[in-house]
Amino acid sequence: MECTYIVLLEDDQHCLTTIKQCARLAVWQRSASSGEIKTAPKSAWQQLAAIPFTLSGCYELAEMRTRIKALEQHLPRGAVIAGTSISGLAYNEFSHMGFCLCELESFSPDILDALAAEVAAKAEPSTQIPTEPVSGDSPGSYKINLMEVQAAHPEVSSKKALRPFLASTPFVELEIICSHMPPWLEGHMKERNLTCSRSRTPEGNLRLRISHALCNQTPNSNTGDRP
């Protein structure tokens, strides 16, 4: 996949920021030939006019969803959206609209080529990313990366990816990589006497390990986030 547009979440000081602190979107285009642009020195990338955007004043999920969806009219489909943190509702909505999401600690125009190359290298056809848990390294273990699944298959919710498996597949341990715990999953674990330990991947994503509670364990136990 060729990466032509990179969109940055910026605060009112034009610094890379989180979705919650975003005040505008800085749009970079590779080899743009028209429009109002500012050429970055020694680069094939050009900066287009910024797009005002903020979730400030949104107190209901419906308001946030409407404001995010409105961006679909202003941003090129398939663009990369980068910020210091993109999670929750924003992550899901942007993914459903077909945008590629990534998180950066900081930004400089010098990294645009490297970022575009990394996105292109990681891009895989949707058919190569399963929409349900796959077998792990040991018997009875399964794993699924919900972030990869929902980026490749925006129509697949966590319920669609996990519920058929949980209802029909015997397992010893299920590992889930995600940005946050799906709210429905906690209730399901309590109903099915499942326990869950939480930790963090090296990239900072949430890792859930779900198994059947033993006699001396409390269902849906939580060991807390570990480094």
C-alpha positions, -999 to +999 in steps of 0.1 A: +000+000+000+014+033-010+012+060+017+004+093+001-012+113+029-002+116+066-025+135+090-012+147+123-032+154+155-019+188+167-027+210+196-031+248+195+007+251+196+010+230+165+026+201+185+018+165+181-009+155+206-036+131+217-071+129+202-085+145+234-062+175+231-064+179+194-072+214+180-064+208+143-053+183+118-020+189+099-022+172+065+010+162+046+009+150+010+036+132-009+044+151-042+013+173-041+010+193-073-019+216-065-037+233-036-025+257-009+008+242+002+039+248+022+069+229+009+090+211+035+128+217+028+146+188+011+115+167+011+090+152-014+062+160+011+041+191+011+019+205+039-017+213+029-039+237+048-047+225+083-082+213+092-097+226+124-108+197+146-115+193+183-136+171+206-137+198+232-173+204+242-184+169+233-199+153+265-218+125+249-205+096+228-230+104+201-216+139+198-180+126+196-190+100+169-208+127+148-178+150+149-153+123+140-174+110+112-177+145+097-139+143+090-146+116+063-156+145+040-124+163+045-097+137+046-085+114+018-096+078+024-069+055+035-048+083+049-025+077+079-036+095+110-008+099+137-009+113+172+007+106+206-024+086+216-055+074+196-078+050+215-113+041+224-142+055+203-118+076+181-097+045+172-128+025+163-144+053+142-113+062+123-106+025+116-142+020+104-137+048+080-107+032+065-079+053+080-046+037+091-037+047+126-003+050+143+011+066+175+043+086+177+062+101+206+071+132+186+071+145+150+095+161+125+090+163+088+123+144+085+105+112+095+077+113+069+095+090+044+104+065+071+069+066+085+053+060+051+077+032+044+069+015+077+032+018+071+036+003+036+058-025+049+032-035+076+002-033+052-012-067+044-042-078+024-072-081+046-076-118+036-043-126+054-056-113+088-080-138+104-111-124+120-112-150+148-086-163+173-060-186+159-040-214+176-011-203+198+023-219+206+009-245+230-020-270+229-053-252+239-039-217+236-053-192+211-045-156+203-060-126+185-049-090+179-082-070+178-064-039+167-050-056+136-084-073+129-104-041+132-079-021+111-081-047+083-118-055+087-136-024+100-169-042+099-157-068+125-165-057+161-150-073+191-182-092+196-181-106+161-145-116+165-148-133+199-183-144+207-185-173+183-152-186+195-160-182+232-193-200+226-180-230+207-142-235+211-127-252+242-095-235+252-069-233+280-059-197+274-070-170+250-046-140+245-062-108+232-042-077+222-064-046+222-064-009+230-090-013+259-111-040+275-143-045+256-171-037+281-192-066+272-163-091+277-161-084+315-198-095+319-192-125+297-163-136+318-183-134+351-211-154+335-187-181+323-165-183+353-134-170+334-104-152+349-083-126+332-048-113+338-037-080+322-003-068+311+012-044+285+030-053+253+063-035+245+043-011+223+020-002+252-011-021+240-033-040+265-027-078+266-055-099+281-049-135+290-083-153+296-086-187+311-110-208+332-110-199+369-096-226+392-113-235+424-091-212+445-094-183+421-120-155+420-138-153+386-127-124+364-097-118+387-075-088+376-038-087+384-035-052+371-014-037+343+021-050+343+051-034+324 
